Amino acid sequence: MHQFRSHTCAALRKADEGQTVRLSGWIHKIRDHGGVLFIDLRDTYGLTQCVIEENSPLLGEVEKWRNESVITVTGTVVARSDETVNSKMPTGAIEVKIEQAELQSAADVIPFQIADDDQAGEEIRLKYRYLDLRREKMQKNIRLRNGVIASMRRRMTDQNFQEFQTPILTASSPEGARDYLVPSRLHPGKFYALPQAPQQFKQLLMMSGFDRYFQIAPCFRDEDGRADRLAEFYQLDVEMSFVTQDDVFNTIQPVIENIFEEFSDFTGEKRAVKWMPSIPYKEAMLKYGSDKPDLRNPLEIVDLTRVFARDDVEFKAFKGVIAKGGVVRAIRAPSVADQPRSFFDKLNSWAQGEGAPGLGYVLFEGGEGKGPIAKFIPNAAQTQIREIAGCEDGDAIFFVCNQEGPAANFAGKARDAICNALPEGHKAAREQGVYKFCWIVDFPMYEFDEKAQKVDFSHNPFSMPQGGMDDLQNKDPLDIYAFQYDCVCNGFELASGAIRNHKPEIMEKAFGIAGYDKSVLEAKFGGMLNAMRYGAPPHGGLAFGVDRIIMLLADEPNLREVYAFVMNGQYEDQMMKAPNDVDPEQLKDLHIKLALPKQKISDSEAA
């Protein structure tokens, strides 16, 4: 028999009754029932109940062992009596009568309970991540991660994509986020950058004659942490030659759809997978207030600026904003007349918590509008509101007024807040048990950076403008659309991509509009620019966030729940103590001298 195990802790069944077996694993729970010792033994595969009877010479020693100690037991498989069968466990029809037991590794007192799925705080969970990963939920999530990535690889290979590995140490480039820099010992004063994405390399592979590329690519971005964003993450990176935007969609959509269908019952509830029609960016911002709308929410935003601009509407708070170029957006909430006053008060409080004065509304009942601002809106204007928004008796309409960008953003948040406030089963409640995908298309090529007071790229700088050179030469930059697209699902951006610019003259012109002269372009992107001059195929692609896909499938609120080892929200590794100080000799080798910010002195210290 093997030194450590003949079976895993998930393998034994009633058919194994009478066999002598050996199991190894962690003590999940140990229970003393009147001198009979029950041990729930756990490994990554499952759990088996083991028993030491009261007359066993092992009893005195084993009862001293703590939970999470690693042990090896040898014994006989016996069937449980009918009344003690645990139908919730695959091994619940048997137990192992222990005849030998060996302590492989003793455990100290653990900082939080693993067997009971203790809801410990994030900081302590990350500090003792190796313990946290023993929890059943985390084991399942990591196995899901493995399964999803394996499925991705298989499906991409089946579509004749080749897998590549691109450099981790590369050149810094302006791609929208801060780079993580790595100093070079051999080239004093110079730095590598960790890749924000393999963008240039995958395009260079197309220019090298490879037709279909993919990679499960590690990416690094020095950005502020969020629940759905990490400093290092993985993406399913894809690029294809001689393709249109529709070719990209038609190729990758079945891959993602099939992955979600394959794992759609991971949480125990089978979820449908629905792909909705593509939505232009401007339409998404108007109807949903977001370029990553949750289409499970049926509420839509409408523009009511012209109504509040009427001479007979006396609501001065909106009039003043409209006079300065502002807009009025509104969200219809159907059939809410029967909701208590608290429904409206809570939404008003929510808006105030977001920094707004409140969330004004009109409730239509008995053919007339009611509510805080209804008296400022005459009947004719109310009729117009009903026509534009499709309001019926029993419906309410909520208003947002601001400049166009902030108004769209807040209306999008209000749309979700209103939907969340509706009771379960309401006709406009968020649809459950479904993944709703769509493509957001026709992104603007440029945007105006208010802080820098200049035109800059709005999305991906390597995208092809829809009108090519003609648009770049003859259109207002803010009116130029690009072949850029995002894939969104249930309110999350899962992928971003584009048909790339493959012509050097268009690239030079596009970057010139964004304020990058030719010398900067040559310095930052010279490799790719030169490659274009030697014949570049039309090409395009995208990248799906692997971690976000897994987070959605696992129904987790945080990316940290689907990673093995991860940092906290401040990008600190509590377990490995990173980032940390390094030896001065290491800095000397790199020709680096620290210029740290001055520490703030508290009032008490100053006194």
QUICORKA-V282939 format. One record per backbone hydrogen bond with DSSP energy under -0.5 kcal/mol. NH is the residue of the N-H (numbers start at 1). CO is the residue of the C=O. E is the energy in kcal/mol with one decimal. If there is no record, write none. Layout:
BEGIN
NH|CO|E ; NH|CO|E
END
This chain:
BEGIN
6|22|-2.9 ; 7|22|-1.5 ; 11|8|-1.2 ; 16|13|-2.0 ; 17|14|-1.8 ; 18|77|-3.1 ; 19|16|-2.2 ; 21|19|-0.6 ; 21|75|-3.1 ; 23|73|-2.5 ; 25|71|-2.1 ; 26|42|-3.2 ; 27|69|-2.3 ; 28|26|-0.9 ; 28|40|-3.0 ; 29|40|-1.0 ; 31|38|-2.9 ; 33|31|-0.7 ; 33|36|-3.3 ; 34|32|-0.7 ; 36|33|-1.2 ; 37|35|-0.6 ; 37|52|-2.6 ; 38|31|-3.2 ; 38|36|-0.6 ; 39|50|-3.0 ; 40|29|-2.7 ; 40|38|-0.5 ; 41|39|-0.8 ; 41|48|-2.9 ; 42|26|-2.7 ; 43|46|-2.1 ; 46|43|-0.6 ; 48|41|-2.4 ; 50|39|-3.2 ; 51|96|-2.9 ; 52|37|-2.6 ; 56|53|-2.1 ; 59|56|-1.3 ; 62|58|-2.6 ; 63|59|-2.1 ; 64|61|-1.4 ; 65|62|-1.9 ; 68|27|-2.9 ; 69|66|-1.6 ; 70|105|-2.7 ; 71|25|-2.5 ; 71|69|-0.5 ; 72|102|-2.4 ; 73|23|-2.8 ; 74|100|-2.5 ; 75|21|-2.3 ; 76|97|-1.7 ; 77|19|-2.5 ; 78|95|-2.9 ; 80|93|-2.4 ; 84|81|-1.9 ; 85|81|-0.7 ; 85|82|-0.8 ; 86|92|-1.9 ; 87|85|-0.8 ; 89|86|-1.5 ; 92|89|-1.9 ; 94|91|-1.7 ; 95|78|-2.1 ; 96|49|-2.1 ; 97|76|-3.0 ; 97|95|-0.6 ; 98|51|-2.9 ; 98|96|-0.8 ; 99|74|-3.2 ; 100|74|-2.1 ; 102|72|-2.9 ; 104|70|-2.2 ; 104|102|-0.8 ; 105|70|-1.9 ; 117|114|-1.5 ; 118|113|-1.4 ; 120|118|-2.0 ; 125|121|-2.1 ; 126|122|-2.6 ; 127|123|-2.0 ; 128|124|-2.0 ; 129|126|-1.0 ; 131|128|-1.4 ; 132|128|-2.2 ; 133|129|-2.8 ; 134|131|-1.5 ; 135|132|-1.5 ; 139|135|-2.6 ; 140|136|-2.4 ; 141|137|-2.4 ; 142|138|-2.5 ; 143|139|-2.1 ; 144|140|-2.4 ; 145|141|-2.3 ; 146|142|-2.2 ; 147|143|-2.5 ; 148|144|-2.9 ; 149|145|-2.3 ; 150|146|-2.2 ; 151|147|-2.2 ; 152|148|-2.5 ; 153|149|-2.4 ; 154|150|-2.3 ; 155|151|-2.6 ; 156|152|-2.6 ; 157|153|-2.4 ; 158|154|-2.2 ; 159|155|-0.8 ; 159|156|-0.6 ; 160|157|-1.9 ; 161|156|-2.0 ; 162|212|-2.5 ; 164|214|-2.0 ; 170|168|-0.7 ; 170|193|-2.1 ; 175|173|-1.4 ; 181|179|-0.6 ; 182|192|-2.6 ; 184|190|-2.3 ; 185|183|-0.5 ; 189|590|-0.6 ; 190|187|-2.1 ; 192|182|-3.3 ; 193|170|-2.8 ; 194|180|-2.6 ; 195|168|-0.7 ; 202|198|-2.7 ; 203|199|-1.7 ; 204|200|-2.5 ; 205|201|-2.0 ; 206|202|-1.3 ; 207|203|-1.8 ; 208|204|-1.0 ; 209|206|-1.3 ; 210|205|-2.0 ; 213|239|-2.6 ; 214|162|-2.1 ; 215|237|-1.6 ; 217|215|-1.3 ; 217|235|-2.7 ; 219|233|-3.1 ; 220|195|-2.4 ; 221|231|-2.6 ; 222|178|-2.6 ; 223|221|-2.0 ; 225|569|-0.6 ; 226|229|-1.5 ; 229|226|-1.5 ; 233|219|-2.1 ; 235|217|-1.9 ; 236|544|-2.9 ; 237|215|-3.1 ; 237|235|-1.2 ; 238|542|-2.7 ; 239|213|-1.9 ; 240|540|-2.7 ; 241|211|-1.9 ; 242|538|-3.7 ; 248|244|-1.8 ; 249|245|-2.1 ; 250|246|-2.9 ; 251|247|-1.6 ; 252|248|-2.5 ; 253|249|-2.4 ; 255|251|-0.5 ; 256|252|-2.1 ; 257|253|-2.8 ; 258|254|-2.5 ; 259|255|-1.9 ; 260|256|-2.4 ; 261|257|-2.2 ; 262|258|-2.5 ; 263|259|-1.7 ; 264|261|-0.7 ; 266|263|-1.8 ; 268|265|-1.8 ; 270|268|-0.5 ; 271|264|-0.7 ; 272|433|-2.4 ; 274|272|-0.5 ; 274|435|-3.0 ; 276|274|-0.6 ; 276|437|-3.5 ; 279|439|-2.8 ; 281|441|-2.8 ; 284|280|-2.4 ; 285|281|-2.4 ; 286|282|-1.8 ; 287|283|-3.1 ; 288|284|-2.5 ; 289|284|-0.7 ; 289|285|-0.7 ; 290|284|-1.0 ; 295|293|-1.0 ; 297|294|-1.5 ; 298|296|-0.6 ; 301|287|-2.6 ; 302|330|-2.6 ; 304|302|-0.6 ; 304|328|-2.6 ; 305|328|-0.6 ; 307|304|-0.6 ; 308|304|-1.7 ; 309|305|-1.2 ; 310|307|-1.3 ; 313|310|-1.0 ; 314|312|-0.5 ; 314|376|-2.0 ; 316|314|-1.4 ; 318|315|-0.9 ; 319|315|-2.1 ; 320|316|-2.5 ; 321|317|-0.7 ; 322|318|-2.6 ; 323|319|-2.3 ; 324|320|-0.7 ; 324|321|-0.8 ; 325|322|-2.0 ; 326|321|-2.5 ; 327|402|-3.1 ; 329|400|-3.0 ; 330|302|-2.3 ; 331|398|-2.2 ; 332|300|-0.9 ; 333|396|-3.3 ; 334|332|-0.6 ; 336|394|-2.5 ; 337|394|-1.4 ; 339|336|-2.0 ; 343|340|-1.6 ; 344|340|-0.7 ; 344|341|-0.5 ; 345|341|-2.4 ; 346|342|-2.8 ; 347|343|-1.3 ; 348|344|-2.0 ; 349|345|-2.5 ; 350|346|-2.5 ; 351|347|-2.2 ; 352|348|-2.0 ; 353|349|-2.3 ; 354|350|-1.0 ; 354|351|-0.6 ; 355|352|-1.6 ; 356|351|-2.3 ; 362|397|-1.9 ; 363|370|-3.5 ; 364|362|-0.5 ; 364|395|-2.9 ; 365|363|-0.7 ; 365|368|-2.7 ; 368|365|-1.7 ; 370|363|-2.4 ; 373|361|-0.9 ; 374|371|-0.8 ; 375|371|-0.5 ; 376|373|-1.4 ; 377|374|-1.8 ; 378|376|-0.6 ; 382|378|-2.4 ; 383|379|-2.6 ; 384|380|-1.7 ; 385|381|-2.3 ; 386|382|-2.3 ; 387|383|-2.0 ; 388|384|-2.5 ; 389|385|-2.7 ; 390|386|-1.4 ; 391|386|-1.2 ; 394|364|-3.7 ; 395|392|-2.3 ; 396|333|-2.4 ; 397|362|-2.4 ; 398|331|-2.5 ; 399|360|-2.7 ; 400|329|-2.9 ; 402|327|-1.8 ; 407|403|-2.9 ; 408|404|-2.4 ; 409|405|-2.2 ; 410|406|-2.6 ; 411|407|-2.6 ; 412|408|-2.1 ; 413|409|-1.7 ; 414|410|-2.8 ; 415|411|-2.6 ; 416|412|-1.6 ; 417|413|-2.5 ; 418|414|-3.0 ; 419|415|-1.9 ; 420|416|-2.8 ; 421|417|-1.5 ; 422|418|-0.8 ; 422|419|-0.9 ; 426|423|-2.0 ; 429|426|-2.0 ; 431|296|-2.1 ; 435|272|-2.9 ; 436|434|-0.6 ; 437|274|-3.0 ; 437|435|-0.7 ; 438|488|-1.7 ; 440|486|-2.9 ; 441|279|-2.0 ; 441|439|-0.6 ; 442|484|-0.6 ; 443|484|-0.8 ; 445|480|-3.1 ; 446|477|-0.5 ; 446|480|-0.6 ; 447|456|-2.7 ; 449|447|-0.6 ; 449|454|-3.2 ; 450|448|-0.9 ; 453|449|-1.9 ; 454|449|-1.3 ; 456|447|-2.8 ; 458|445|-1.8 ; 459|445|-0.5 ; 461|459|-0.5 ; 463|460|-1.5 ; 464|499|-2.6 ; 465|463|-0.5 ; 466|481|-3.0 ; 468|465|-1.8 ; 470|467|-0.8 ; 471|467|-1.0 ; 472|468|-1.6 ; 473|469|-2.2 ; 474|470|-1.9 ; 475|471|-2.3 ; 479|476|-2.8 ; 480|477|-1.4 ; 482|443|-2.8 ; 483|464|-2.4 ; 484|482|-2.1 ; 485|497|-2.5 ; 486|440|-2.2 ; 487|495|-1.9 ; 488|438|-2.6 ; 488|486|-0.5 ; 489|492|-2.5 ; 490|436|-1.4 ; 491|293|-1.0 ; 492|489|-1.8 ; 494|487|-2.7 ; 494|492|-0.8 ; 495|487|-1.7 ; 496|543|-1.4 ; 497|485|-2.6 ; 498|541|-1.7 ; 499|483|-2.4 ; 500|498|-0.6 ; 500|539|-2.5 ; 501|462|-3.0 ; 502|500|-0.6 ; 507|503|-2.1 ; 508|504|-2.6 ; 509|505|-1.9 ; 510|506|-2.9 ; 511|507|-2.5 ; 512|508|-1.9 ; 513|509|-1.9 ; 514|510|-1.1 ; 515|512|-1.5 ; 516|511|-2.8 ; 517|515|-0.7 ; 521|517|-2.1 ; 522|518|-2.5 ; 523|519|-2.1 ; 524|520|-2.8 ; 525|521|-2.7 ; 526|522|-0.9 ; 529|525|-2.6 ; 530|526|-2.7 ; 531|527|-1.7 ; 532|528|-1.9 ; 533|529|-1.0 ; 533|530|-0.5 ; 534|531|-1.5 ; 535|532|-1.3 ; 540|240|-2.3 ; 541|498|-2.2 ; 542|238|-1.6 ; 543|496|-1.6 ; 544|236|-2.1 ; 545|494|-3.2 ; 546|234|-1.6 ; 546|544|-0.8 ; 547|234|-0.9 ; 549|545|-1.9 ; 550|546|-2.1 ; 551|547|-2.5 ; 552|548|-2.2 ; 553|549|-2.3 ; 554|550|-2.5 ; 555|551|-0.5 ; 555|552|-0.7 ; 556|551|-2.4 ; 559|227|-2.6 ; 561|558|-1.7 ; 562|559|-2.0 ; 563|560|-0.6 ; 568|572|-2.3 ; 571|568|-2.0 ; 573|578|-3.7 ; 574|572|-1.0 ; 577|573|-1.6 ; 578|573|-1.2 ; 586|583|-1.2 ; 587|583|-1.4 ; 588|584|-2.3 ; 589|585|-2.3 ; 590|586|-1.2 ; 591|588|-1.2 ; 592|587|-2.5 ; 602|600|-0.5 ; 606|602|-2.3 ; 607|603|-1.9
END
